[in-house]
Amino acid sequence: MLTINVAVLLAVIVVLRLRRRTEARSRRDERMTVVIVPALGVLLAPTPVGEGITDIMGQVAGSVTQAGR
């Protein structure tokens, strides 16, 4: 039996959609991407990978804030 992780599937879809040239995208394509990306974020957030990304982004934001002072 083959199982597919929905987050991995959405990540692949996002990468494939973003590889296309901007001129080749229709408004419908852009709207679909805008819907898919937050859905991917919601699926990744509670996972260890999502928590790691959140920690890294928090550290980057903290260092940028300190550098600006």
N, C-alpha and C positions, 0 to 999 in steps of 0.2 A: 504494500500500500504506500502510495506517495502522499506526503503531507507537504503543504506549502505554507510558509510563514507569511501572513498577510503583510507585515511590515516590510519584509524583504521584497515581496512582489511590488508593493507601492514604491519602494526605493528604486527598483529597476525601472518602473514606469516613469518616475520623475526624472531619472537620469536620461532615459531615452527621449523624453519630451523636451528637456532643456538642451539637448545636443543639437536640435534643429535650429536652423537660422531664424533670427527674429522676423525677417521679411516673409518667411514661409508659414508663419503661424497666423491663424485666424483669431478673431476675438473669442470665438467659442473655445479654441484650443487654450488660449490664455486663461479664460475663466475656469476651465477644467483643471488646469495646473494649479490655479489659486485654491481650488477646493481640495485637490489631492495632497498638496504639501502640508496643510494643517492636519489633515487626517493622518498622515505619516507621523507628524510630531506627536499627536495624541497616542498613537500606538507605540512609539518609541519611549515616551516619557517615563512610564513606570518600570522599564527594563533596566538592567545594570548598564547597558550601553547608553541609554538615555540619561541616566543619572551621572555617568562619567562625562558625557557631553555637557551637561548642565554645570558640573563642577569646573570643567575647563573654561567654559564661557564665563562663569563667575569670576574665576581668577584673572582672565584676560580683562574683563570689565573693571575689576578692582585695580589692576595695574595701570590701565589707561586713565582711570580717574585720579590715581595718585600721581601719574606723570603730568597731568594737566594742572596740578596745583603748584 
